[in-house]
C-alpha cells in the first residue's frame, strides 16, 4: 500500500498624531550626539532615509522626533541616520514614530534596524549531496530552531531502523522500542528485512539528526515514533493503518506522516483520520504517484495532501494532482537513511510528504501554542508560490524559513465583538437599542466601535439606535478595534415588520420524536424520519438532536424528502458527541428526510424540528 517511490533518478484606520506620540514619549527636543554603540543587533533603533543630503534633512527631522529619542549613527554616502528609541517603547509606539517621521518633508523612508544572522550550514558530511532542505529554506529556519524534541512526528509506514546512527538520537524514547508494530501486533516496529527501506527513508527525511556530524541532515531534530502498518513488501490492511492513526493520535503526536495511498474512500480510515485530528494531530500524506487524482488518505478533508516537485521546482511527472493538494515539496531524488546504517536517494510523493511534515514540526517548535488548525493554515499562508497551477502546488512550496519566523511568534490575541440588541423583531417605527459595551479585548481597551447597517448607513460609538419606517430586514455589523490595532466583528439581523407580518418567525411550528440507538448484532444503529412543512410561508428550519453525553450520534438531512444515508444527504452535522444541529433557509418547496445515525455508544435521544414562517 506504499507509494512506488524509486523512479530511477540519479542520486544527488489607526489614529495618528502628536497625542499618540506624547502618550508614549512626550514631545520635545532631541539629543543628536553619536555615542559609541554596542556591537550586534540594534532592535531598539529605526533607520530613517534622508537622501544624499543628510545634514540638511536632519534639521527638519529633529523636531519630529519624540523626547528621549536620539540620532546615534549617520551614513552620508547612503543617506540615512539611525534613531535610538527608549528601551520601553512598545511595538505600537515604534509604528507611531515611523508613521510620524515618514510624513516629514525630505524623509524617504523609516524602517526598523532589522537583525540579520548567519545561516546555519550543518556539519553533516552528506549535506552537500542534498537539495531538499536548502530548497525549502531550512538553513534560515535552523537559525531559529533545529526542532524541539518535545514535538513528535509519528511515521505510519514500514518499520524504522530506530538504531540507525543518524536516527537513534531523534527517536521518541517515551514509548518502548520507539513505537508499535501493527502488522505483527507486537511492541517492536523494527524492519523485518533489509529491503524494508521505505519507513526508514521517510523517517530520515522528516527527522534524521541534523548538525550531528553524521550522514545527511533531516528537516528537523524533532522526535519520531515508528508506527509499522505496512509489511516488508509495502502492503498494509485498512484496519492496521486505521489502528496506527488512532494510536498516533492517542500518543499525542503533533504531526502524523502517511507516505502511503490506495483503497479509495472508506469510512474506517476517514473516521480514524478525523479522530486523530480531533486529538490535536496534524495529518500530512503523500498525494500519490500515478499522475492522476489525489489518492486517499491524502484526499480526506482532515489530511493535508502534498505533491512532489523536483530540484527546479517543476511538478514531478509521477505526482498526483487535484483540488485537494494543499502544499508542494521536494520529492525527486531525495537523499535519506535506509537499512542497514546506509543512505540512498529515492523519488516519490512519499518523499515530499515527510519534507512537509518536518517543516510542520519546525513551525510547531517555533510556535508551540498553535493548534493543528492554526498550524495547517500557517503552513499554507507561509508557502511560496512557485508558479504552478493550484491543483499542482496548492498554496505553494512549503517554506521552513517563513513558517518559523512569520507571525512574530504565536498568533496574536484577538478582541471579541459582542452586540446586545433590545429586539430583533420590532414593529415598523420601533426604536431598537444596539449595545457594544459587552465587547472585550485581551490587549487592553477598545479604541473604536464602528457600526454598519445594510440597508442603511454607518455610525460610531459604543451604543447606537436603529429605527425603520418600513418592513425590512436590516443586517447590522459592529467592528471593534483595540489599542493594539487588533479587530473583530459581530453581526445581527433586525427584522422590522407590521405586527409581526413579513418577519421570519412570525409563525412557528415544532415537531419532536424520541428514539434509542444501540450497537451489537441485534441493536438499532439508526432511525429515519420525514417532515412536511406546515407554515403558510416557510422561511427557516432547524433540526436538533439531543443525545446521551457518552455517545456519538450524527444527524443527516435531505431537502427533497428522500431518505438520507451517510453518503447521500444535503446537509449533515457530525461532531463528536450526540448533540447535533442543522439550520437551513426555506423557500416552501422543501420536504425533510432525516437520518439519526449511531457512530459510537448508545442511549436515548430527542429529535426536534422547528419551522419558522413569515
DRENVEX-999826 format. One line per 10 residues: number of its first residue (from 1); their letters; for each residue y, x, z of C-alpha. Coordinates in Angstrom, 1 decimal, padded with zeros to 4 digits. Layout:
# residues N
NUM = A = Y,X,Z; ...
# end
This chain:
# residues 614
1 = XXXXXXXXXX = 000.0,000.0,000.0; 002.3,003.1,000.0; 004.5,003.7,-003.0; 003.1,006.0,-005.6; 005.7,008.7,-005.0; 004.9,012.0,-006.7; 006.2,011.7,-010.3; 005.7,015.3,-011.3; 009.2,016.6,-010.8; 009.7,020.3,-010.4
11 = XXXXXXXXXX = 010.4,021.4,-006.8; 013.8,022.3,-005.8; 053.2,-008.0,010.3; 053.7,-005.3,013.0; 057.2,-005.3,014.7; 059.1,-002.1,014.2; 062.4,-000.7,015.6; 064.2,001.1,018.3; 063.0,-001.3,021.0; 059.3,-000.5,020.3
21 = XXXXXXXXXX = 060.0,003.3,020.4; 062.0,003.0,023.5; 059.2,001.3,025.3; 057.1,004.5,024.9; 059.6,007.3,024.9; 063.2,006.2,025.5; 065.8,007.3,022.9; 067.9,010.4,022.9; 068.2,013.9,021.6; 065.5,016.4,020.6
31 = XXXXXXXXXX = 064.8,020.0,021.6; 064.4,022.0,018.3; 063.2,025.2,019.8; 060.0,026.6,018.5; 057.9,027.8,021.4; 054.5,029.5,020.9; 051.8,027.0,020.2; 048.2,027.2,021.3; 045.7,028.1,018.6; 043.3,025.5,017.2
41 = XXXXXXXXXX = 043.6,021.7,016.8; 047.0,020.1,017.5; 046.2,016.4,017.8; 049.5,015.7,019.7; 051.6,016.6,016.6; 052.7,014.8,013.5; 053.7,016.5,010.3; 056.9,015.4,008.5; 057.5,016.3,004.9; 061.2,017.1,004.2
51 = XXXXXXXXXX = 061.1,018.6,000.7; 062.3,022.1,-000.1; 065.5,022.0,002.0; 064.1,021.8,005.5; 067.3,022.9,007.2; 069.5,020.1,005.6; 066.9,017.4,006.1; 066.1,018.4,009.7; 069.6,017.5,010.8; 069.0,013.9,009.5
61 = XXXXXXXXXX = 065.6,013.8,011.0; 066.5,014.9,014.6; 068.4,011.7,015.7; 065.5,009.5,014.6; 063.0,011.3,016.9; 062.3,009.9,020.4; 063.2,011.7,023.6; 060.6,014.3,024.7; 059.5,015.0,021.1; 060.3,018.4,019.7
71 = XXXXXXXXXX = 060.1,020.3,016.4; 057.7,023.1,017.1; 057.0,024.6,013.6; 058.7,024.8,010.2; 057.5,025.8,006.8; 060.4,026.3,004.4; 058.2,027.0,001.4; 056.1,023.9,001.7; 059.0,021.9,003.1; 057.6,020.4,006.3
81 = XXXXXXXXXX = 058.1,020.5,010.0; 055.6,019.8,012.8; 056.8,017.5,015.6; 055.0,017.6,019.0; 054.8,014.2,020.8; 054.2,013.8,024.6; 050.5,014.0,025.6; 050.6,010.5,027.0; 051.7,008.9,023.7; 049.3,006.2,022.6
91 = XXXXXXXXXX = 047.9,005.7,019.2; 050.3,002.8,018.6; 053.2,004.8,019.7; 052.3,007.6,017.2; 052.2,005.0,014.4; 055.6,003.6,015.5; 057.1,007.1,015.4; 055.7,007.8,011.9; 057.0,004.4,010.6; 060.4,005.1,012.0
101 = XXXXXXXXXX = 060.6,008.6,010.7; 059.4,007.7,007.2; 062.4,005.3,007.0; 064.9,008.3,007.4; 066.6,009.4,004.2; 065.2,012.7,003.0; 061.8,012.2,004.6; 059.0,012.2,002.1; 056.1,011.5,004.4; 054.9,011.5,008.0
111 = XXXXXXXXXX = 051.2,012.1,008.9; 049.0,013.3,011.7; 048.4,017.0,012.2; 044.8,016.4,011.4; 041.9,018.6,012.7; 039.6,020.3,010.3; 036.4,022.0,011.3; 033.9,024.4,009.8; 031.0,022.6,008.2; 027.6,023.4,009.7
121 = XXXXXXXXXX = 025.2,025.1,007.4; 021.9,025.1,009.2; 019.7,028.2,009.6; 016.6,026.5,008.3; 015.1,029.1,005.8; 014.3,026.5,003.1; 017.7,024.7,003.3; 018.8,026.4,000.1; 016.0,024.6,-001.8; 017.2,021.2,-000.7
131 = XXXXXXXXXX = 019.9,018.9,-002.1; 019.4,015.6,-000.3; 021.2,016.4,003.0; 024.1,018.0,001.1; 024.4,015.0,-001.3; 024.8,012.5,001.5; 027.3,014.6,003.4; 025.1,015.8,006.3; 026.9,019.2,006.7; 030.2,017.4,007.6
141 = XXXXXXXXXX = 028.3,014.9,009.7; 026.4,017.6,011.6; 029.7,019.0,012.9; 030.0,015.7,014.8; 026.3,015.2,015.7; 022.9,016.6,014.7; 021.4,013.4,016.2; 020.9,012.1,019.7; 017.2,012.4,020.9; 017.8,009.1,022.6
151 = XXXXXXXXXX = 018.0,007.4,019.2; 014.4,006.7,017.9; 013.1,006.2,014.4; 009.7,004.6,014.0; 007.9,005.7,010.9; 005.4,002.9,009.7; 003.3,004.8,007.3; 000.3,007.1,007.2; -000.1,009.2,010.3; 002.4,012.0,011.0
161 = XXXXXXXXXX = 001.1,015.5,011.8; 003.0,015.5,015.0; 002.3,019.1,015.9; 003.7,020.4,012.6; 006.0,023.3,013.7; 009.0,021.6,012.1; 008.3,018.1,013.6; 006.9,018.7,017.1; 010.3,019.1,018.8; 011.6,015.7,017.5
171 = XXXXXXXXXX = 008.5,013.6,018.2; 009.2,010.9,020.9; 007.3,012.1,024.0; 007.8,008.8,025.8; 004.7,007.5,024.0; 001.3,009.2,024.4; 000.4,011.1,021.2; 003.8,010.0,019.9; 002.8,006.6,018.5; -000.2,004.4,017.8
181 = XXXXXXXXXX = -002.9,004.2,015.1; -003.1,000.5,013.9; -005.7,001.4,011.2; -008.4,002.7,013.6; -007.0,000.9,016.6; -006.5,003.8,018.9; -003.7,005.8,020.6; -003.7,008.8,018.2; -001.8,008.4,014.9; -002.8,011.8,013.6
191 = XXXXXXXXXX = -003.6,012.1,009.9; -007.3,012.0,009.2; -007.3,014.3,006.1; -005.0,017.0,004.8; -004.3,014.8,001.7; -002.9,012.0,004.1; 000.5,013.5,003.5; 002.8,010.5,003.0; 003.7,009.8,006.6; 004.3,013.5,007.4
201 = XXXXXXXXXX = 006.6,013.9,004.4; 008.6,010.7,005.2; 009.0,011.6,008.8; 010.1,015.1,007.9; 012.9,013.7,005.7; 014.3,011.5,008.4; 013.9,013.8,011.4; 012.5,017.2,010.9; 014.0,019.9,013.1; 017.5,020.8,011.8
211 = XXXXXXXXXX = 019.1,024.2,012.6; 016.0,025.3,014.3; 015.2,028.3,012.1; 012.1,026.6,010.8; 011.2,025.3,007.3; 013.6,022.7,005.9; 016.4,020.6,007.5; 015.8,016.9,008.3; 018.6,014.4,008.0; 018.8,014.0,011.8
221 = XXXXXXXXXX = 017.5,015.6,015.0; 016.7,012.1,016.4; 013.3,011.2,017.9; 010.4,009.9,015.9; 007.4,007.6,016.6; 004.4,007.5,014.3; 003.0,004.0,013.7; 000.0,004.7,011.5; -000.6,001.5,009.5; -001.8,003.0,006.2
231 = XXXXXXXXXX = -005.2,004.7,005.8; -005.8,008.1,004.2; -005.9,006.5,000.7; -002.4,004.9,001.3; -003.6,001.3,001.8; -002.8,-000.9,004.7; -003.5,-004.5,005.7; -000.9,-007.1,006.2; -001.9,-007.5,009.9; -001.9,-003.8,010.6
241 = XXXXXXXXXX = 001.6,-003.4,009.2; 002.9,-006.6,010.9; 001.5,-005.3,014.2; 003.1,-002.0,013.7; 006.5,-003.6,013.0; 006.2,-005.8,016.2; 005.1,-002.8,018.2; 008.0,-000.7,017.0; 010.5,-003.4,018.0; 008.9,-003.6,021.4
251 = XXXXXXXXXX = 009.1,000.2,021.8; 012.9,-000.2,021.4; 013.0,001.7,018.1; 016.6,001.9,016.9; 015.5,002.4,013.3; 012.3,001.3,011.6; 011.4,003.0,008.3; 008.9,001.4,005.9; 008.2,003.5,002.9; 005.6,001.0,001.6
261 = XXXXXXXXXX = 005.5,-002.1,-000.5; 003.5,-004.7,-002.2; 001.8,-008.0,-001.4; 004.7,-010.3,-002.3; 006.4,-012.6,000.2; 004.4,-013.7,003.1; 005.3,-015.4,006.4; 003.4,-013.0,008.6; 005.4,-009.9,007.6; 008.6,-011.8,007.3
271 = XXXXXXXXXX = 008.2,-013.1,010.9; 007.3,-009.6,012.1; 010.5,-008.1,010.5; 012.6,-010.9,011.9; 011.1,-010.3,015.3; 011.8,-006.6,015.3; 015.4,-007.3,014.1; 015.8,-009.7,017.0; 014.7,-006.9,019.3; 017.6,-004.8,018.1
281 = XXXXXXXXXX = 015.9,-002.6,015.5; 017.5,-001.9,012.1; 014.7,-002.1,009.4; 015.0,000.1,006.3; 012.5,000.0,003.4; 011.8,001.6,000.0; 012.7,-000.7,-002.9; 009.6,000.1,-004.9; 008.6,002.4,-007.8; 007.8,000.0,-010.6
291 = XXXXXXXXXX = 011.2,-000.1,-012.3; 011.1,-003.8,-011.7; 012.3,-006.2,-009.0; 012.6,-005.1,-005.3; 009.3,-005.1,-003.5; 008.5,-006.6,-000.1; 009.1,-005.8,002.7; 012.4,-004.4,001.3; 013.3,-007.8,-000.2; 013.2,-009.6,003.2
301 = XXXXXXXXXX = 016.6,-010.7,004.5; 016.1,-008.8,007.7; 015.4,-005.5,005.9; 017.8,-003.0,004.1; 016.4,-002.2,000.7; 017.1,001.4,-000.6; 016.9,002.5,-004.2; 016.3,006.1,-005.4; 018.8,008.4,-007.2; 018.4,011.9,-008.5
311 = XXXXXXXXXX = 020.4,015.1,-007.8; 023.0,013.9,-010.4; 023.4,010.5,-008.8; 021.7,008.7,-011.6; 019.2,005.9,-010.8; 015.7,007.3,-010.8; 013.8,005.9,-013.8; 011.0,004.6,-011.5; 013.2,002.9,-008.9; 013.1,-000.8,-008.5
321 = XXXXXXXXXX = 016.4,-002.6,-008.6; 017.8,-006.1,-007.9; 020.4,-008.0,-005.8; 018.5,-007.1,-002.6; 019.5,-003.4,-002.9; 021.9,-002.5,-000.1; 022.0,001.3,-000.4; 021.0,004.1,-002.7; 019.8,007.5,-001.5; 018.2,010.7,-002.9
331 = XXXXXXXXXX = 014.6,010.1,-003.9; 013.8,012.6,-006.6; 012.1,015.9,-005.8; 012.9,015.7,-002.1; 011.6,018.6,000.0; 009.9,017.9,003.3; 006.9,018.6,005.5; 003.3,018.0,004.5; -000.1,018.6,006.2; -001.1,021.2,007.5
341 = XXXXXXXXXX = 002.1,023.1,008.5; 003.2,023.1,004.8; 006.1,021.8,002.7; 006.3,020.1,-000.7; 008.8,018.2,-002.9; 007.9,014.6,-003.7; 009.6,011.8,-005.5; 009.8,008.0,-004.9; 011.9,005.4,-003.2; 009.6,006.3,-000.3
351 = XXXXXXXXXX = 011.7,009.5,000.0; 015.0,007.6,-000.4; 014.3,005.2,002.4; 014.0,007.9,005.2; 017.1,009.6,004.0; 018.9,006.3,004.7; 017.0,005.9,008.0; 018.1,009.4,009.0; 021.7,008.7,008.2; 021.5,005.4,010.1
361 = XXXXXXXXXX = 020.2,007.4,013.1; 023.1,009.8,012.9; 025.5,006.9,012.8; 023.8,005.3,015.8; 024.1,008.7,017.6; 027.9,008.8,016.9; 028.5,005.1,017.7; 025.9,004.2,020.3; 027.2,000.8,021.2; 026.8,-000.5,017.7
371 = XXXXXXXXXX = 024.3,-003.4,017.4; 021.8,-003.4,014.5; 024.0,-006.0,012.7; 027.1,-003.7,013.1; 025.2,-000.6,012.1; 023.9,-002.4,009.0; 027.4,-003.4,008.0; 028.8,000.0,008.9; 026.3,001.8,006.6; 027.4,-000.4,003.7
381 = XXXXXXXXXX = 031.1,-000.1,004.5; 030.9,003.7,004.6; 028.7,004.1,001.5; 030.1,005.9,-001.6; 030.4,004.0,-004.9; 028.7,006.3,-007.4; 029.5,004.1,-010.4; 026.1,002.4,-010.8; 025.7,-001.4,-011.1; 025.4,-003.3,-007.8
391 = XXXXXXXXXX = 021.8,-004.1,-008.3; 021.1,-000.4,-008.7; 023.1,001.1,-005.8; 024.0,-001.9,-003.6; 027.1,-000.9,-001.6; 026.7,002.7,-002.9; 025.1,006.0,-002.0; 024.6,006.3,001.8; 027.0,008.8,003.3; 026.4,010.6,006.6
401 = XXXXXXXXXX = 029.9,012.1,006.9; 031.6,008.7,006.6; 029.0,007.0,008.8; 029.5,009.2,011.8; 033.3,009.5,011.6; 034.7,006.3,010.1; 036.0,003.8,012.7; 037.2,006.4,015.1; 034.2,005.8,017.3; 032.8,002.5,018.4
411 = XXXXXXXXXX = 034.1,-000.7,016.7; 037.5,-001.8,018.1; 037.5,-004.7,020.5; 038.9,-007.9,019.1; 041.0,-010.6,020.8; 039.8,-014.2,020.8; 041.9,-017.0,019.5; 041.4,-020.4,021.1; 043.0,-023.7,020.1; 043.2,-026.6,022.6
421 = XXXXXXXXXX = 044.1,-029.8,020.8; 045.1,-033.1,022.6; 043.5,-035.4,020.0; 041.5,-034.6,016.8; 041.5,-038.2,015.6; 045.0,-039.6,016.2; 046.6,-042.6,014.6; 049.2,-042.2,012.0; 052.5,-041.3,013.6; 051.0,-040.0,016.9
431 = XXXXXXXXXX = 052.1,-036.6,018.2; 049.3,-034.1,018.7; 049.8,-031.1,021.0; 048.2,-027.8,019.9; 047.9,-025.1,022.6; 047.0,-021.5,022.0; 047.5,-020.2,025.6; 043.8,-020.1,026.1; 043.5,-017.2,023.8; 042.8,-013.8,025.2
441 = XXXXXXXXXX = 042.6,-010.1,024.4; 040.8,-007.1,026.0; 043.6,-004.8,024.6; 046.5,-006.3,026.6; 049.0,-009.1,026.0; 049.2,-011.3,022.9; 052.4,-010.5,021.0; 052.3,-013.2,018.3; 051.0,-016.7,017.8; 051.1,-017.8,014.1
451 = XXXXXXXXXX = 050.2,-021.4,013.2; 049.5,-022.7,009.7; 048.8,-026.3,008.7; 047.2,-027.4,005.4; 048.7,-029.5,004.1; 052.0,-028.7,005.8; 053.7,-025.6,006.9; 053.7,-022.8,009.5; 055.2,-022.2,012.9; 055.2,-019.6,015.7
461 = XXXXXXXXXX = 054.8,-019.9,019.5; 052.0,-020.4,021.9; 052.2,-024.2,021.7; 053.2,-026.5,018.8; 053.3,-030.2,018.0; 051.7,-031.8,014.9; 052.6,-035.2,013.5; 051.9,-037.1,010.3; 053.1,-040.4,008.9; 050.1,-041.0,006.6
471 = XXXXXXXXXX = 046.3,-041.0,006.7; 045.4,-037.3,006.1; 043.1,-034.6,007.4; 045.1,-031.5,008.4; 043.4,-028.1,008.9; 045.3,-026.1,011.5; 044.7,-022.4,012.0; 046.0,-020.1,014.7; 046.2,-016.3,014.2; 046.9,-014.2,017.2
481 = XXXXXXXXXX = 048.0,-010.5,017.3; 047.7,-008.4,020.4; 049.7,-005.4,021.4; 047.0,-003.1,019.9; 047.5,-004.7,016.5; 044.1,-006.5,016.5; 043.9,-010.1,015.3; 041.7,-013.1,015.5; 041.9,-016.6,014.0; 040.7,-020.0,015.2
491 = XXXXXXXXXX = 041.0,-023.3,013.3; 040.6,-027.1,014.0; 040.8,-030.2,011.8; 043.0,-033.1,012.9; 042.3,-036.4,011.1; 045.3,-038.9,011.1; 044.2,-042.5,010.5; 045.3,-046.1,010.9; 043.5,-047.5,013.9; 040.6,-045.2,013.0
501 = XXXXXXXXXX = 040.4,-046.2,009.3; 039.7,-043.4,007.0; 038.7,-041.0,009.7; 035.3,-039.3,009.7; 033.7,-040.6,012.9; 035.3,-044.0,012.9; 031.8,-045.4,012.6; 028.8,-043.7,014.3; 025.0,-044.3,014.1; 022.5,-042.5,016.2
511 = XXXXXXXXXX = 018.7,-042.4,016.0; 016.2,-040.4,018.0; 012.5,-039.7,018.3; 010.3,-037.8,020.7; 007.2,-035.7,019.9; 004.8,-033.0,021.1; 003.8,-029.8,019.2; 000.9,-027.6,020.2; -001.3,-024.9,018.8; -005.1,-024.4,018.5
521 = XXXXXXXXXX = -007.7,-025.9,016.3; -007.0,-029.4,017.4; -003.3,-029.0,018.0; -000.3,-030.7,016.3; 001.7,-027.9,014.7; 004.4,-030.1,013.0; 005.8,-033.6,012.7; 007.7,-035.1,009.8; 010.3,-037.9,009.8; 012.6,-039.8,007.4
531 = XXXXXXXXXX = 016.0,-041.3,007.9; 018.1,-043.6,005.7; 021.9,-043.6,006.0; 023.2,-046.5,008.0; 027.0,-046.4,008.0; 029.1,-048.1,005.3; 030.9,-044.9,004.2; 028.9,-041.9,005.4; 030.8,-038.6,005.7; 028.8,-036.3,008.1
541 = XXXXXXXXXX = 025.4,-035.9,009.6; 023.9,-033.8,012.4; 020.2,-033.3,013.1; 019.5,-031.8,016.6; 016.2,-030.6,018.1; 015.9,-030.2,021.8; 012.6,-028.5,022.7; 010.9,-026.5,025.6; 012.6,-023.3,026.8; 009.4,-021.2,026.4
551 = XXXXXXXXXX = 008.6,-022.2,022.9; 009.9,-021.5,019.4; 010.2,-024.6,017.1; 012.0,-024.7,013.8; 013.9,-027.5,012.0; 013.9,-028.2,008.2; 015.8,-030.8,006.3; 015.9,-032.3,002.8; 018.7,-034.5,001.5; 016.8,-036.4,-001.2
561 = XXXXXXXXXX = 014.1,-038.0,001.1; 011.3,-035.7,000.0; 009.0,-034.4,002.8; 010.2,-030.8,003.6; 007.9,-027.8,004.1; 008.6,-024.4,005.5; 009.1,-023.2,001.8; 010.6,-026.4,000.3; 013.8,-027.6,002.0; 017.5,-027.9,001.5
571 = XXXXXXXXXX = 018.7,-026.8,005.0; 016.9,-025.1,007.9; 017.6,-023.9,011.5; 015.1,-021.3,012.7; 016.5,-019.4,015.7; 014.4,-018.0,018.5; 013.7,-020.8,020.9; 013.2,-024.5,020.4; 016.8,-025.8,020.3; 018.0,-026.1,016.7
581 = XXXXXXXXXX = 020.8,-028.0,014.9; 021.6,-028.7,011.2; 025.0,-030.2,010.2; 025.7,-031.5,006.7; 028.6,-033.2,004.9; 027.6,-036.5,003.3; 028.8,-038.5,000.2; 026.5,-041.5,000.8; 023.7,-040.7,-001.7; 021.6,-038.7,000.7
591 = XXXXXXXXXX = 018.3,-039.7,002.4; 016.9,-037.3,005.1; 013.5,-035.8,005.2; 012.9,-033.9,008.4; 010.2,-031.4,009.5; 009.8,-030.1,013.1; 007.6,-027.1,012.9; 006.0,-025.1,015.7; 006.2,-021.3,015.4; 005.1,-020.4,019.0
601 = XXXXXXXXXX = 004.4,-022.1,022.3; 004.0,-025.8,022.8; 005.6,-028.8,024.5; 007.7,-032.0,024.2; 010.8,-032.3,022.1; 013.6,-034.8,021.3; 014.9,-035.2,017.7; 018.3,-036.8,017.3; 020.2,-037.8,014.1; 023.9,-038.6,014.4
611 = XXXX = 025.5,-040.1,011.3; 029.3,-040.4,011.1; 031.1,-042.8,008.7; 034.7,-043.5,007.9
# end
